[in-house]
Amino acid sequence: GHVWRAIDQMYNLQPKHRGTNWELAFRFVRSHLRRMSIVFLLSDFITDPDTPSLADLPDLKVLAQKHDVVPIIFGDNIERQLPTGRGLLRFRSAESGQEMLLSLSSAQRQRFDHFVSSRKDELQSLFYSLGMQCLFLQVGESFMDPIMTLFERRRKV
């Protein structure tokens, strides 16, 4: 019952501010957990470039040392591959609301693919260095098999 209540509260949450403040979130969780806990971080982990990097947040490191932290990273199909065709694509940041135009030229596609790949590698490296097993899920795809595989892998550890 508690889990469903928490999910319902998150689903109906009306944010007061735009953007993600990981520093505040980690500090809050760290200060409220007394016993060793499993903490699931559900996010796309795309933040405003002006905010501190996850690697620079001391509360994340402390949280990872004292608790079992499981990052679940959501990705969208547009992040895997840009649409075919030519022209411009307009993106709007959910964090800041800023808009950006992206050309669908082959050079831009290569830069975009490299950026997405390096971002995923950086997240994996960061979480691995902190002793976390992360899971990448694609929005709109089945999530049960990957989650069950994660729990099976973790059970064997």
Disulfide bonds with the S-S distance in Angstrom:
none
